[in-house]
């Protein structure tokens, strides 16, 4: 697997379904960290993920703490509108973890402080936009990574 897509506490089933489809298409491993803002068998998640969900390489975690215990020595990049470096500056590596926060508030503030040196943003060129849709953001970063890894 070239990349790992990590969603901390996703809230919108359609986004998670679309990101699942993207994970499969890009050959990435999807990591979903609870609590979720939906049930994993939600029809909207399945509809967005189409019939691909059964083919996904997906791992579930009960909490952010559990995620970090299991993956403590992995190379990670954290995506946030609070990052100072752009996503194309990520030093992508095979098996790297790309961490995305929940739709409503992004990454937890303590993680933003702790991982400031590994924090990246997707630049926005309009003052009228606070952030991108999560599924779009994941797609942008994953395919930038695949481009650099190929």
N, C-alpha and C positions, 0 to 999 in steps of 0.2 A: 504494500500500500504506500503510495507516495506521500499522502497527507492525511492528517486526522482533523476532522471538523468537530469542534466542541461547542455545544449550546448550553450555556448556564441558564437554567430555569426558563426555558422557552414558554411563551404565553399564548401564541396564536397557532392553532393546529395547521392552518393552511401554509404558513411559513415553514413549519417543521416538515410537512409533507413535501413541499417543493425542495427543501434542502436535502431531504432524503433522496429524492430523485437525482439531484445534483451530485450527491455523494456517490451514488451508483454510477452515474455517467462519467464521473471524473476518476473513478477507481479509489475513492477516499473512504476512510472508516469514519462513521458517524458516532459521536459520543453525546448522549443526552443526560443532563444532570438535573435531578429533581430538586424541588417540586416543579411540576408542570402546571400550566394554566388550563389544562384540558386532560381528558382521559386518553391513554395511548391507543384505545380502540375507537376514538372519535371518527365519525364518518368524514368530516372535513379533512382530517389528516390523511385518511386513506384515499379520498378523492384527489387531493393534491399530489399524493405520492403514487397515484394510479395503482396498477397491479405490480409495481416494482418493490413495494415494501418487503415482500417475502424474500427478495434477493439481496437486501442490504446487509452490509457488515455493520451492525450497530451494537453498542455497549451502553447499558443503563447504569447510572450511579444514584445512590440515595441522597447524596449531598455533595456540595463543593468540597468539603473536607475529605470525603471518601475519594473523590476524583484525584485530589492532590496526593493522598496517601498512595494510591495505586500507580500514579504516573509521576512521582516526585523527581525523577532524574531525566525526564524527557525535555527536549528542546521545545520551547513554547513562544508564541507571539500572541499578544493580546490586542484585540481591535476595539478601538473606542474613539468617539469624536473628541475626546480629551487628549489624544496622542499628539505629540509634536512632530514625530517622523511620519512620512508617508508610507503607505503599504508597499510600494514598489522598492522601498529600502530594506524590507525584510530579507535577511540572509536565509533564504529557503533551503531546507535540507529534506531528504527523504525521511518519512516517518515523523515529520514535525507536527506539532499540535497548534492549530489556529483556534483561539479562544474568542467566542462571541457572547455578549451578555443578552439579557432579556430585552424584549422589544420596548417596554415602557421606560426603562431607566438605564439600560446598558449594563456594564460591568459594575460590581460592587465597588464603592469608593475605596475600601481598604486594599483591594486588589490593584486598583489604579495607582495607589501610592507605593505599594510593595513592588510592583513590576514596572515601574516608570521607565526603566531602560529597555523594556521589551514591549512597550506600548506604541501602537501604530494607528494611524487614521487613514481613511479614504478622503482625499481632499474634496471639499465642496466649493463650488465657484459661484454660489449665490447666497447672499445674506438672508434670503427668505426660506432656506432649507436648513433644519436642525440636524437631520440625519437621513440616511437612506433606509429603505425597507430591508429588514434583516436578510431575507432570501437573496435580494439583489447584492447586498454587501458581501455575503458569503461567496456568491458566484464570482464577483470581481476579484476577490482575494485568492480564491482557490485557483482560478485560471491564470492569474499572474504567477502564482507559484508553479503551476504545471509548465508554463512557458519557460520559466527560469530553470526548471529541473530537466527540461528536455534537451 
